[in-house]
Amino acid sequence: MRAAPEAMRMLDRHLDRRHELAMQNLEFKFTQELGSVRGADTGVVPFVSESELQALREGYIRESTIEARKRFPFVDLATALVRPTVTWIFTGLYVVAKLVLRQPYSETDMQLFSYILAFWFVGRVWDRQK
C-alpha cells in the first residue's frame, strides 16, 4: 500500500518535468517569434521576467496536482486511509490483548501507546513543516 503512492508520485513528477520542459521550449519559441516581429521595428528582443515564469510554473503544478487526483483517485483515497486504519487496528488489538490477559494498564503501557500515536500523527506534522 505504501509503494503505490510513491510510484504514482514519481510518475507524476516525471510527467510534470517533461511537460514543464515542453512548455518552456514553446515559450522560448514564442519569445523568439515575438522578438523577430518586434525586433524588426525596435531592435530589442523582448523577454519574459522571472516572476512571470515562476507564476506559470506554480499554476502548472497546481493544475497537474488536480489532474493527477482526477486520474488516480483510488491512490489518493488509499493514501488517506492508511494512517487511520493502522491506528484503529493497533488500538483495537491493544485493547483486546489487555482484556484477554486481564491486565490493568500500567504507566509503561500508556507511554508506549502515546509514543505510537505521536509517531503516527505528530511526526507527520513535523514532516509537512520542513
N, C-alpha and C positions, 0 to 999 in steps of 0.2 A: 504494500500500500504506500510505503514511503518513497519507493523508487519511481513510481509512475508520475507523481507531480514533478519530481526533479527532472525526469526525462522530458516532460512536457515543457518545463521552464527552459531547458537547454535548447529544445527545438524552437521555442518561441523567441529566445534571444538570437538564435541563428537566423531565423526569418526576419527579425527586426533589423539586424545588422545588414543583411542582404538588401532589404527594402530601403534602408537609410542610405546605403551606398548608391543604389539606383536613383533615389530622389536627389541626392547631391550631384550626381552626374547630369541628370536632367536640368537641375538648377544651374549648373555650370554652363551647359549648352545654351540655356535660355539667356543667361547673362552675356554670353558671347554674341548671340544673335542680337540682343538688345544693344549691346555695345557697338556692334557693327552698324546698326541703323542710326543710333545717336552719335556714334563716334565720327561718322562721316560729316556731321554738322559741326560738332564742338571739338572733336579730337580727344575727348575724355571718355574713358571706358567706365561705365557705372559698376558698382559692386554692391553686394548685399552685406549689411552690417552683421556683426557677431550676435547682437541681441536678436535680430530677426531670425538668424539661423537657429539660435537657442530656442526661440518661441516655436519655430517649425518642428524642431526635434521633440520638444515637450508635448506638443499637440499630437505628433505621430505616436509617441509612446503611449499617451492616454488612449488614443483610438485603437492601437494594436492590443492593449490590455483588454479593452471592451470586446474586441473581435475574438480574442483568444478565449474569453469566458463564454462567448456565444458558441464557439466551435467545440469546446471541451467542457460542457457544464458538469459532466459526471466527475471529472477530475477535481474541479473546484469544490463540488459537494463532498467528495471523499476526503479531500484535504481538510475541509471544515469539520468533518465528523470524527476524525481520528482522535484528537485530544479529548473531547468529551466522552467518547466511547471507552477509551482506555481508562479514563478516570473513574467512570461509573463501574466498570468491570472490576477494577482494583478495589474500589471501595466496597463493593458487594462481596467479593471474595474475602476481604479482610474481616468484614463483619461476620460473615458465615463461619470463618475459621475460629474467630473468638467465641462465637455462640456454641459451636460444636465442641470445642475444647473446654468450655465453661470457665474461661479465664477472664478476670477483670482487666480493663485497660490500665496499663501502667504508664508511668511518665515516659519510659523508653518507647512504648507503642505510639504515644502521642507525638513524640519527637520524630519518629520515623514517618508517621503519617504527614506531619507538617513539612518534612523535607521533600517528600514525594510531591505534595501539592505545590510547593514552591518551585520545584524543578519543572513541573508541567506548566505552571501559569506565570510565575514571576520571571523565570528565565526567558520566556518568550517576549515579555515586555521589554526587558533589557536589550535583547537582540534587535528589536524594532527601533530602539532609540539610538543605536550605534550608527 
